[in-house]
Amino acid sequence: MKTTVLHTQRLLLRPFTPEDAGAVYRLLKEEETTRFLPMFALQNVEQAQAWIEAHVRGPGMCFAVCADGAPAGYVTLSPGPAWDLGYALAPKLRGKGFATEAAGAVAEEARRQGVPYLTATHDVNNLPSGAVMRRIGMMYRYSYIEQ
């Protein structure tokens, strides 16, 4: 799959570049942002550079979510038996429909590129993420207990 450039009403979604390491660090160093993500908060810009490298070179898609030029979030699609959708936004963008707008655009792009179906999970305590999933047309299927 190829990460392309997407435009929504309020957002630019684009591939990350090495120059985005500072913005990625500012986003992913915050416990508030990483609390529900499958990762620990970043400790330095070098870890942000490694995160970008892993996601840009990976087999899926990874979009920088830009509302005012610089990345303030991301949306990923990870391939496998099921294509898994993931996203995170800076606190300043939350609660304004940006996650729905960005995730919906990426889900539509995945369909255009031939992805048959998407999956996504959210922590039981992260109800806003579940709401985003429902708003982009995803349906609840099952719950599981994290190991």
C-alpha positions in Angstrom: 0.0 0.0 0.0 1.1 3.5 -0.6 0.6 6.5 1.7 -0.6 9.2 -0.5 -1.5 12.9 0.1 -5.2 13.3 1.2 -7.1 16.5 1.7 -10.2 16.8 3.8 -12.3 19.8 4.6 -9.9 20.9 7.4 -6.9 18.6 7.2 -3.9 17.6 5.2 -2.9 14.0 5.6 0.5 13.2 4.2 3.4 10.9 4.6 5.8 11.7 7.4 9.3 13.1 6.6 12.4 13.1 8.7 11.8 16.8 9.4 8.7 15.8 11.3 10.7 14.3 14.2 10.2 17.3 16.5 6.5 17.3 16.0 6.2 13.5 16.5 8.2 13.9 19.7 6.0 16.6 21.0 2.9 14.5 20.2 4.1 11.2 21.6 6.1 12.3 24.6 2.8 13.1 26.4 1.3 10.4 28.7 -2.1 11.9 27.9 -1.6 11.0 24.2 0.1 7.6 24.7 -2.1 6.4 27.6 -4.3 4.3 25.3 -1.7 3.5 22.6 0.3 0.2 22.3 3.5 2.0 23.2 5.3 4.0 25.9 5.7 7.8 25.7 8.8 8.8 23.7 11.8 10.0 25.7 13.7 12.0 23.0 13.7 13.1 19.4 15.9 10.1 18.4 13.0 7.8 19.4 10.7 10.0 17.3 13.0 9.6 14.3 13.0 5.8 14.8 9.1 5.9 15.0 8.9 7.7 11.8 11.4 5.4 10.1 9.5 2.3 11.2 6.2 3.6 10.0 7.4 5.2 6.8 9.3 2.1 5.7 6.7 -0.3 7.0 4.3 -2.2 4.7 1.2 -0.3 5.7 0.2 3.3 5.5 1.0 6.1 7.9 -0.4 9.6 7.5 0.7 12.7 9.3 -2.4 14.6 10.3 -1.8 18.3 9.8 -4.3 21.0 10.7 -2.0 24.0 10.8 1.0 22.8 8.7 2.9 20.7 11.2 1.8 17.2 12.2 -0.5 17.1 15.2 -1.5 13.5 14.9 -1.3 10.3 12.8 -3.5 7.7 11.3 -2.0 4.3 10.5 -3.1 1.2 8.6 -1.2 -1.9 9.5 -1.5 -4.9 7.2 -2.0 -8.5 8.2 -4.9 -10.9 8.0 -6.9 -7.8 8.8 -5.9 -4.3 8.1 -5.8 -2.5 11.5 -6.6 1.2 11.8 -4.9 3.2 14.5 -4.8 7.0 15.3 -3.7 9.6 17.8 -4.2 13.3 18.0 -2.7 16.1 20.0 -5.0 17.3 22.8 -5.6 20.6 21.0 -7.4 18.7 18.1 -9.5 16.3 20.2 -13.2 16.7 20.6 -13.6 18.7 17.4 -14.3 15.9 14.9 -10.7 15.8 13.5 -10.2 12.1 14.4 -13.3 11.2 12.6 -12.4 13.3 9.6 -8.9 11.9 9.4 -9.7 8.2 10.1 -12.7 8.4 7.7 -10.5 9.8 4.9 -7.9 7.0 5.5 -10.6 4.3 5.6 -11.9 5.6 2.2 -8.4 5.6 0.8 -7.9 2.0 1.9 -11.1 1.0 0.1 -9.9 2.8 -3.1 -6.6 0.8 -2.8 -8.5 -2.5 -2.5 -8.4 -3.2 1.2 -11.3 -5.6 1.8 -12.0 -4.7 5.4 -10.6 -2.9 8.4 -10.3 -3.7 12.1 -9.6 -1.4 15.0 -9.5 -1.8 18.8 -9.9 0.7 21.6 -9.4 0.5 25.3 -12.6 0.0 27.2 -11.9 3.3 29.0 -11.3 5.2 25.7 -15.0 5.7 24.7 -14.2 8.7 22.3 -12.1 6.3 20.2 -15.0 3.9 20.0 -17.3 6.7 18.9 -14.8 7.6 16.1 -14.9 4.0 14.9 -18.7 4.0 14.8 -18.9 7.4 13.0 -16.7 6.1 10.2 -18.9 3.0 9.7 -17.2 0.4 11.8 -19.2 -2.0 13.9 -18.6 -3.6 17.3 -17.7 -7.3 17.0 -16.2 -8.5 20.3 -14.3 -7.7 23.4 -11.1 -9.3 24.7 -8.9 -9.1 27.8 -5.4 -7.8 27.2 -2.7 -10.3 28.1 
